[in-house]
Amino acid sequence: MKYVYIALIVVFAGIVLLFKVQNLTSVTVSLFAASVTLPLSVLVLSIYVLGMLTGGMVLALLRALIHRASADR
């Protein structure tokens, strides 16, 4: 089973690398007065990581609230 996980990680890393190489076009992102120009692949991967972080924080908050509510009973 250990080798299956390693193989999956290698395949996933290869797909990410292929995505990065194929999406080198620069895009400009503007928010209020600030603007940033960066490769499309960096933008997509950054948004993915931010989504993972915020999703993890929401799950941690919900777990804490459920734990606190069940401890009060």
N, C-alpha and C positions, 0 to 999 in steps of 0.2 A: 504494500500500500504506500510505503514511503516513496518508492520510485514513481508511482502514479502521480503523487503530489508534485514531485520534482519535475516530471514531464509536463504537467499542467502549468507550472510556473514558467518553465522555459517557453512553452507555446504562447502563453499570455504575454511574456516579455517580448517575444518575437513579433506578435501582432501589434503591440504598442510601438515598438521600434519601426515597423513598417508604416504604421499610421503617421508617425513623426516625420519620416523621410518623405512621404507622399504629400504632406500638408505643410509645406514651407512658405506658402503665400502669407504675406504680412497683412494684418487687419488692424484697424484703428478702433479702439473702444473709447467712447466719451461718456463721462459722467459729470454733470454740472459743468465746471470750467476746466476740469482735468481731462486729458486724453493720453492714451498709451497706445503705442504701435508695437505689436509683437506677432510672432508666427501663429497661425491658426491652431496648430497642434498644441502649442503651449497654452493658449487660451482655453481650449477644450479640456485639456488635462487639469488645468488650474480650477476650472469650474467643477470638474468631477471631484477633485480633492476637497474643495469647499463644501460640496454637497455631502460628501462622506462625513466631514467634520460636523456640520450642522445637524445631519441626521443622527449621528452618534450622540450629540449633546441633547437632542430631543428625547432619544431613547433613555439616556441616563436620567434626565429629569423625570420622565414618566415612571421609571423604575423606582426612583427615590420617593415620588409622590405615592405610588402604590404601596411601597414598603412602609412609609409613614402612616398611611391610612389603615393598613392591616395591623400595625403595631398599636394603634390607638384603641383597637377593639378589645 
